[in-house]
Amino acid sequence: MAAAMGIGRFVYTPILPFMAGGLHFTKGEAGLIASANFMGYLAGALAAASSGLPGSTRGWMLAALAASAASTGAVGSAQGLAPILALRFVGGAASAFVLVLASALVLERLSASGRGGLSSLHFAGVGAGIAVSALLTWGIESLGGDWRWMWIGGGLVSLASVIAVATLVPGAREPPAPSVATMAVASKLGPWPLVVAYGLFGFGYVITATFIVVIVRASPEARAVEPLVWLAVGIAAIPSIFAWSAIGRRFGLLRAFAIACLVEAIGVLSSVVWASALGLFVAAAFQGGTFMGITALGLVAARELSGGDPRRSLAMMTAAFGLGQTLGPVAAGYGFDLTGSFLLPSIVAATGLCISSILVVMMRQK
C-alpha cells in the first residue's frame, strides 16, 4: 500500500512544482496529468473487482506492484505530455489493482487468523508511503537532482517493495470470501445517497491532494517549509484509519463519514483562505487525517448496505469516486488558469464535501 498508493499514486504531488517548472506546464495540463492517473485508477479498480481474473490473487498483486514501480520510474525518461499521460494512466490502473487485490488478500488472511483488528495497519501504509515520498523528493532536491530523478527514485523504492511483499505475503491456499455481515446501516433509498456522497468526496479531497504543494510554493511565508507540509499529510494519514474506525464504532459509520467530510472541508478551505505556514499545516493535517478514513468508512458502509453480494455496491462506489477524483484536478487546474487562484475551485470542493456530509446524515433519518 505504501509503494503502490503512497508513492505510485501520490508522489506526483511533491514532484509537481519541479515538473511543471521544468516542462513549462500550465496548471490545466498539470491537472490533466493527475486526472489521467485517476482515470487509470478507475479502470483498474473495476477490472480488479471482476471475478474473471485467472490465476492467483497474490500473483496479480505482485505483477501490478511491479507495473506500478516501472510506470512510476519511467515518467523520469518521458518526453512530452502524451507519454506522461499514458504512463500515469498505467500507474493509476496498477495502483488500483494493488489496492483491491492486496486488501482482499491481506484482510481475508487477517480475518482467518483472528487478527482482523490489524486491518487499520494495512491501510496505514498509504500514509507511510506519502511520508516517504515527501522525504524522497526533498532528499533528491537537496542533492541537486531534478524532477526526473525524483520519478526514477520513486520507481526504485517501489521496485524494492516487490521483493519485500513477495517475502512478507507468502503463497498459500486463499480462503473463500467471507460472507457479508448482517446489514447494520439502513436506508429506504438504498446505497444511492452514499454513492453520490462518495463521488463528491472524490472531487472534494483530490484538489487539495493534488495541488497543496503548489499552493505552499506560492506562499512566501510557507515556501521554506514546503517538504514538511506534504510530510505532514503522510504522518497524519498513518493513524487516521485507527481513529476513524474507532469513531465509526462509537457513533456509527454514516455519522463518522459525515463528520470526517466536514473536517476535510475545513482543511480544503484552510489551504486557500489561511495561506500562512500554520494554515497550510492545518490543511495538511486535516487532509491526511481524513481522506483514508473517509475512504474506509464509505466502503464498509456500502458493503453493509448491500445486504448480500457487495460487488455491485462497491463497483458503484468505485465508479463514483473515480469520476469525482478524475474531474477534480482538471477543474482546479483550468480554474486556476482562468482566475489565477485555487480559491474558487477549493470553495467548490469544500461545498461538495459539505453536501456529501448532508447526504449521509439524511440517510440516517430515512
C-alpha positions as CSV (number, residue, x, y, z in Angstrom):
1,M,0.0,0.0,0.0
2,A,2.9,2.4,0.8
3,A,4.5,1.7,-2.6
4,A,1.5,1.5,-4.9
5,M,-0.6,4.2,-3.3
6,G,1.6,6.4,-1.1
7,I,4.3,6.6,-3.8
8,G,2.8,5.3,-7.1
9,R,-0.4,7.3,-6.8
10,F,0.6,10.4,-4.7
11,V,4.3,11.1,-5.4
12,Y,3.1,13.3,-8.2
13,T,2.0,16.0,-5.6
14,P,5.5,16.9,-4.3
15,I,7.1,16.4,-7.7
16,L,4.5,18.6,-9.5
17,P,6.1,22.1,-8.8
18,F,9.5,20.9,-10.1
19,M,8.0,19.1,-13.1
20,A,5.7,21.9,-14.1
21,G,8.6,24.4,-13.9
22,G,10.9,22.1,-15.9
23,L,8.4,21.4,-18.7
24,H,6.6,24.7,-18.5
25,F,3.2,23.0,-17.9
26,T,0.1,25.2,-17.2
27,K,-1.9,24.3,-14.1
28,G,-4.5,22.9,-16.5
29,E,-2.0,20.5,-18.0
30,A,-0.8,19.5,-14.6
31,G,-4.4,18.8,-13.6
32,L,-4.8,16.7,-16.8
33,I,-1.8,14.5,-15.8
34,A,-3.4,13.9,-12.3
35,S,-6.7,13.1,-13.9
36,A,-5.1,10.6,-16.3
37,N,-3.8,8.7,-13.2
38,F,-7.2,8.7,-11.6
39,M,-8.9,7.5,-14.9
40,G,-6.4,4.6,-14.8
41,Y,-7.3,4.0,-11.1
42,L,-11.0,3.8,-12.0
43,A,-10.4,1.4,-14.8
44,G,-8.0,-0.7,-12.7
45,A,-10.3,-0.9,-9.7
46,L,-13.3,-2.0,-11.8
47,A,-11.1,-4.6,-13.6
48,A,-9.7,-5.9,-10.3
49,A,-13.2,-6.4,-8.9
50,S,-14.0,-8.7,-11.8
51,S,-14.5,-12.4,-10.9
52,G,-12.9,-13.4,-14.2
53,L,-9.2,-12.9,-13.3
54,P,-7.3,-16.1,-13.9
55,G,-4.6,-17.3,-11.6
56,S,-3.9,-16.3,-8.0
57,T,-4.7,-13.1,-6.3
58,R,-1.1,-12.9,-5.0
59,G,0.3,-13.3,-8.5
60,W,-1.8,-10.5,-9.9
61,M,-0.9,-8.3,-6.8
62,L,2.8,-8.7,-7.3
63,A,2.6,-8.1,-11.1
64,A,0.6,-5.0,-10.5
65,L,3.1,-3.8,-7.9
66,A,5.9,-4.3,-10.4
67,A,3.9,-2.4,-13.1
68,S,3.3,0.4,-10.6
69,A,7.1,0.7,-9.9
70,A,8.0,0.5,-13.6
71,S,5.5,3.1,-14.7
72,T,6.5,5.5,-11.9
73,G,10.2,5.3,-12.7
74,A,9.6,5.6,-16.5
75,V,8.0,9.1,-16.1
76,G,11.5,10.3,-15.4
77,S,12.5,9.5,-19.0
78,A,9.3,10.6,-20.7
79,Q,9.4,13.3,-23.3
80,G,6.3,15.5,-23.7
81,L,2.8,15.4,-22.3
82,A,1.3,12.5,-24.2
83,P,3.7,9.8,-22.9
84,I,3.4,11.1,-19.4
85,L,-0.4,10.9,-19.6
86,A,-0.1,7.3,-20.8
87,L,2.4,6.3,-18.1
88,R,0.3,7.9,-15.4
89,F,-2.8,6.1,-16.7
90,V,-0.9,2.8,-16.4
91,G,0.3,3.7,-13.0
92,G,-3.2,4.5,-11.8
93,A,-4.5,1.2,-13.1
94,A,-1.7,-0.7,-11.4
95,S,-2.1,1.1,-8.1
96,A,-5.8,0.3,-8.1
97,F,-5.1,-3.4,-8.8
98,V,-2.7,-3.4,-5.8
99,L,-5.3,-1.7,-3.5
100,V,-8.1,-4.1,-4.4
101,L,-6.2,-7.3,-4.5
102,A,-3.8,-6.6,-1.6
103,S,-6.8,-5.6,0.5
104,A,-8.7,-8.7,-0.4
105,L,-5.8,-11.0,0.3
106,V,-4.4,-9.4,3.4
107,L,-7.8,-8.7,5.0
108,E,-9.1,-12.3,4.3
109,R,-5.9,-13.8,5.9
110,L,-6.2,-11.5,8.9
111,S,-9.8,-12.5,9.4
112,A,-9.0,-16.2,9.0
113,S,-6.2,-15.9,11.6
114,G,-8.4,-13.9,14.1
115,R,-6.3,-10.7,13.7
116,G,-8.9,-8.6,11.9
117,G,-8.0,-5.6,14.1
118,L,-4.8,-5.2,12.1
119,S,-6.7,-4.1,9.0
120,S,-6.1,-0.5,10.0
121,L,-2.4,-1.1,9.9
122,H,-2.7,-2.3,6.3
123,F,-4.4,0.9,5.2
124,A,-1.9,3.0,7.2
125,G,0.6,2.0,4.6
126,V,-0.8,4.8,2.3
127,G,0.2,7.5,4.8
128,A,3.6,5.9,5.3
129,G,4.2,6.0,1.6
130,I,3.2,9.6,1.4
131,A,5.7,10.4,4.1
132,V,8.4,8.5,2.2
133,S,7.5,10.4,-1.0
134,A,8.0,13.7,0.9
135,L,11.4,12.7,2.2
136,L,12.4,11.2,-1.1
137,T,11.7,14.3,-3.2
138,W,13.3,16.6,-0.5
139,G,16.4,14.4,-0.4
140,I,16.8,14.3,-4.2
141,E,16.4,18.1,-4.4
142,S,19.0,18.6,-1.7
143,L,21.4,16.5,-3.7
144,G,20.8,18.6,-6.8
145,G,18.6,16.2,-8.6
146,D,15.7,17.4,-10.8
147,W,12.2,16.2,-11.3
148,R,13.3,13.3,-13.5
149,W,15.4,11.8,-10.7
150,M,12.5,12.2,-8.3
151,W,10.4,9.9,-10.5
152,I,13.2,7.5,-11.0
153,G,13.9,7.4,-7.3
154,G,10.2,6.7,-6.6
155,G,10.3,3.9,-9.1
156,L,13.4,2.3,-7.5
157,V,11.9,2.5,-4.0
158,S,8.7,0.9,-5.2
159,L,10.6,-1.8,-7.1
160,A,12.3,-2.8,-3.9
161,S,8.9,-3.3,-2.3
162,V,8.1,-6.1,-4.7
163,I,10.8,-8.2,-3.1
164,A,9.6,-7.3,0.4
165,V,5.9,-8.0,-0.4
166,A,6.8,-11.3,-2.1
167,T,8.6,-12.3,1.1
168,L,6.1,-11.0,3.7
169,V,3.0,-12.2,1.9
170,P,3.9,-15.9,1.1
171,G,1.9,-18.1,-1.3
172,A,-0.8,-20.1,0.4
173,R,-4.2,-21.5,-0.3
174,E,-6.5,-18.5,-0.4
175,P,-9.5,-18.7,1.9
176,P,-13.0,-18.3,0.5
177,A,-14.5,-14.8,0.5
178,P,-16.2,-14.2,3.8
179,S,-20.0,-13.8,3.9
180,V,-21.4,-10.3,4.2
181,A,-22.4,-9.4,7.8
182,T,-25.9,-8.5,8.6
183,M,-26.8,-5.1,7.4
184,A,-26.1,-2.5,10.1
185,V,-26.8,0.6,8.1
186,A,-30.4,1.1,6.9
187,S,-31.8,3.4,4.3
188,K,-35.0,3.3,2.2
189,L,-33.1,4.9,-0.6
190,G,-30.6,2.1,-0.7
191,P,-27.0,3.0,-1.4
192,W,-27.5,5.8,-3.9
193,P,-27.1,8.8,-1.5
194,L,-23.9,7.2,-0.2
195,V,-22.7,6.6,-3.8
196,V,-23.3,10.3,-4.7
197,A,-21.7,11.4,-1.4
198,Y,-18.7,9.2,-2.2
199,G,-18.3,10.8,-5.6
200,L,-18.5,14.3,-4.1
201,F,-15.8,13.2,-1.6
202,G,-13.6,12.1,-4.5
203,F,-14.0,15.5,-6.1
204,G,-13.6,17.4,-2.9
205,Y,-10.4,15.8,-1.5
206,V,-8.4,15.5,-4.7
207,I,-8.0,19.2,-5.5
208,T,-6.0,19.8,-2.3
209,A,-4.3,16.4,-2.5
210,T,-3.0,17.3,-6.0
211,F,-2.1,21.0,-5.6
212,I,-1.3,21.6,-2.0
213,V,2.5,21.7,-2.6
214,V,1.9,24.1,-5.5
215,I,-0.2,26.3,-3.1
216,V,2.6,26.1,-0.5
217,R,5.2,27.2,-3.1
218,A,3.1,30.2,-4.0
219,S,3.1,31.4,-0.3
220,P,6.2,33.4,0.5
221,E,5.8,32.6,4.2
222,A,5.2,28.9,3.8
223,R,7.6,28.1,0.9
224,A,10.5,27.4,3.3
225,V,8.6,24.5,4.9
226,E,7.4,23.0,1.6
227,P,8.7,19.5,2.1
228,L,7.3,19.4,5.7
229,V,3.8,20.2,4.6
230,W,3.5,17.1,2.4
231,L,5.3,15.1,5.1
232,A,2.6,16.3,7.5
233,V,-0.1,14.8,5.1
234,G,1.5,11.4,5.3
235,I,2.1,11.5,9.1
236,A,-1.5,12.5,9.7
237,A,-2.7,9.7,7.4
238,I,-0.9,6.9,9.2
239,P,-3.1,6.8,12.4
240,S,-6.3,8.1,10.7
241,I,-7.8,4.7,9.9
242,F,-7.4,3.7,13.5
243,A,-9.1,6.9,14.7
244,W,-12.0,7.0,12.3
245,S,-12.6,3.3,12.7
246,A,-13.0,3.9,16.5
247,I,-15.3,6.9,15.8
248,G,-17.3,4.7,13.5
249,R,-17.7,2.0,16.1
250,R,-18.7,4.7,18.7
251,F,-21.1,6.8,16.7
252,G,-22.0,4.8,13.6
253,L,-20.4,4.6,10.1
254,L,-22.6,7.2,8.5
255,R,-22.2,9.8,11.3
256,A,-18.4,9.3,11.3
257,F,-18.4,9.7,7.5
258,A,-20.3,12.9,7.8
259,I,-18.1,14.3,10.5
260,A,-14.9,13.4,8.5
261,C,-16.2,15.2,5.4
262,L,-16.8,18.4,7.4
263,V,-13.3,18.2,8.8
264,E,-11.9,17.6,5.3
265,A,-13.9,20.7,4.1
266,I,-12.3,22.8,6.7
267,G,-8.8,21.6,5.6
268,V,-9.6,22.3,1.9
269,L,-10.7,25.9,2.8
270,S,-7.7,26.4,5.1
271,S,-5.3,25.8,2.2
272,V,-6.6,28.9,0.3
273,V,-8.0,31.3,2.9
274,W,-5.3,30.8,5.5
275,A,-2.3,30.6,3.3
276,S,0.3,31.1,6.1
277,A,2.6,28.3,7.2
278,L,0.3,27.5,10.1
279,G,-2.8,27.5,8.0
280,L,-1.2,25.2,5.4
281,F,0.0,22.8,8.1
282,V,-3.6,22.7,9.4
283,A,-4.8,22.0,5.9
284,A,-2.2,19.2,5.5
285,A,-3.1,17.6,8.9
286,F,-6.9,17.7,8.1
287,Q,-6.3,16.4,4.6
288,G,-4.1,13.5,5.7
289,G,-6.2,12.8,8.8
290,T,-9.4,12.3,6.9
291,F,-9.1,11.1,3.3
292,M,-8.2,7.4,4.0
293,G,-10.7,7.3,6.9
294,I,-13.5,8.5,4.7
295,T,-12.4,6.0,2.0
296,A,-12.6,3.1,4.5
297,L,-15.9,4.3,6.2
298,G,-17.6,4.7,2.8
299,L,-16.6,1.2,1.5
300,V,-17.6,-0.5,4.8
301,A,-20.9,1.3,4.9
302,A,-21.6,0.3,1.2
303,R,-20.7,-3.3,2.0
304,E,-23.2,-3.4,4.8
305,L,-25.9,-1.6,2.7
306,S,-25.6,-4.2,0.0
307,G,-27.4,-6.7,2.2
308,G,-26.0,-9.6,0.1
309,D,-23.3,-9.7,-2.5
310,P,-21.4,-6.4,-2.1
311,R,-19.7,-6.5,-5.5
312,R,-22.3,-4.2,-7.2
313,S,-22.4,-1.6,-4.4
314,L,-18.6,-1.5,-4.2
315,A,-18.4,-1.2,-8.0
316,M,-20.8,1.8,-7.9
317,M,-18.8,3.4,-5.1
318,T,-15.6,2.9,-7.1
319,A,-17.1,4.4,-10.2
320,A,-18.5,7.4,-8.4
321,F,-15.2,8.1,-6.6
322,G,-13.2,7.6,-9.7
323,L,-15.3,10.1,-11.6
324,G,-15.1,12.7,-8.9
325,Q,-11.3,12.5,-8.5
326,T,-10.8,12.5,-12.3
327,L,-12.8,15.7,-12.7
328,G,-11.3,17.4,-9.7
329,P,-7.7,18.1,-10.9
330,V,-8.9,19.2,-14.4
331,A,-11.5,21.6,-12.9
332,A,-9.0,23.0,-10.4
333,G,-6.1,23.3,-12.9
334,Y,-8.1,25.1,-15.6
335,G,-9.9,27.1,-12.9
336,F,-6.5,28.4,-11.8
337,D,-5.6,29.2,-15.4
338,L,-8.8,31.3,-15.7
339,T,-8.8,33.0,-12.3
340,G,-5.2,32.9,-11.2
341,S,-6.1,31.3,-8.0
342,F,-7.2,28.0,-6.4
343,L,-9.7,29.8,-4.3
344,L,-12.8,29.2,-6.4
345,P,-12.1,25.5,-7.1
346,S,-11.4,24.9,-3.4
347,I,-14.6,26.6,-2.4
348,V,-16.5,24.4,-4.9
349,A,-14.6,21.3,-3.5
350,A,-15.4,22.2,0.1
351,T,-19.1,22.8,-0.8
352,G,-19.1,19.3,-2.4
353,L,-17.8,17.8,0.8
354,C,-20.5,19.6,2.9
355,I,-23.2,18.3,0.6
356,S,-21.7,14.8,1.0
357,S,-22.0,15.1,4.7
358,I,-25.6,16.2,4.4
359,L,-26.5,13.3,2.2
360,V,-25.3,10.7,4.6
361,V,-26.9,12.4,7.5
362,M,-30.2,12.3,5.6
363,M,-29.7,8.6,5.1
364,R,-29.7,8.1,8.9
365,Q,-33.1,9.8,9.1
366,K,-34.8,7.7,6.5
